[in-house]
Amino acid sequence: MQPITTKTPAEAEVEKILARYFPDVASRPTGFEPQNTDHLDFPEVFVGNLRDAVAQAFAAGRDFEGRRRDKRAERDEKAAR
């Protein structure tokens, strides 16, 4: 039995991005979990897809951090009143 893990919204967004660009990997029964087998853990991917996925994941992380920072600022402003 595998342990139950909860994903942050940022992690869930990154998984959606990976599934969009690498559907063959995402559709495996184990998804993106390591299999400890080279032919399963190192699939061939198009470098353009890799570049686009990394760029979108970076942007998603930047946007998520910006929203988190904004919420923290709002909370601090309310506490200062």
C-alpha positions in Angstrom: 0.0 0.0 0.0 1.4 3.4 -1.0 1.4 6.3 1.5 -1.2 9.0 0.9 0.4 12.2 -0.1 -1.3 15.5 -0.6 -0.1 17.9 -3.3 0.2 21.6 -3.1 -1.6 23.6 -5.8 1.8 24.3 -7.4 2.7 20.6 -7.5 -0.7 19.8 -9.0 -0.2 22.5 -11.7 3.2 21.1 -12.6 1.8 17.6 -12.9 -0.9 19.0 -15.3 1.8 20.7 -17.4 3.9 17.5 -17.5 0.9 15.4 -18.5 0.1 17.9 -21.3 3.7 17.7 -22.8 4.5 14.0 -21.9 1.3 12.0 -22.1 3.1 8.7 -22.6 4.8 9.1 -19.3 1.8 10.5 -17.5 -0.5 7.7 -18.7 1.7 4.9 -17.2 0.1 3.2 -14.2 2.8 4.6 -12.0 2.8 8.1 -13.6 5.9 10.1 -12.8 7.1 7.9 -10.0 10.6 6.4 -10.4 10.7 2.7 -11.5 14.4 2.1 -11.0 14.7 0.8 -14.5 16.5 2.8 -17.2 14.1 2.1 -20.0 11.2 3.3 -17.9 12.9 6.1 -16.0 14.5 7.8 -19.0 12.0 8.0 -21.8 13.0 9.8 -25.0 11.4 13.2 -25.2 11.4 16.0 -27.8 13.6 18.8 -26.6 11.1 21.4 -27.7 8.5 19.9 -25.4 10.9 19.8 -22.6 11.8 23.5 -23.1 8.1 24.5 -23.2 7.2 22.4 -20.2 10.0 23.9 -18.1 9.1 27.4 -19.1 5.4 26.9 -18.2 6.3 25.2 -14.9 8.6 28.1 -14.1 5.9 30.6 -14.9 3.3 28.7 -12.8 5.7 28.7 -9.8 6.4 32.4 -10.2 2.6 33.2 -10.5 1.9 31.0 -7.5 4.6 32.7 -5.4 3.3 36.1 -6.4 -0.3 35.2 -5.3 1.1 33.8 -2.0 3.1 37.0 -1.4 0.1 39.2 -2.2 -2.1 37.2 0.4 0.7 37.5 3.0 0.9 41.3 2.4 -2.9 41.6 2.7 -2.8 39.7 6.0 0.0 41.8 7.4 -1.8 45.0 6.4 -5.0 43.9 8.2 -3.0 43.0 11.3 -1.3 46.4 11.3 -4.7 48.2 11.5 
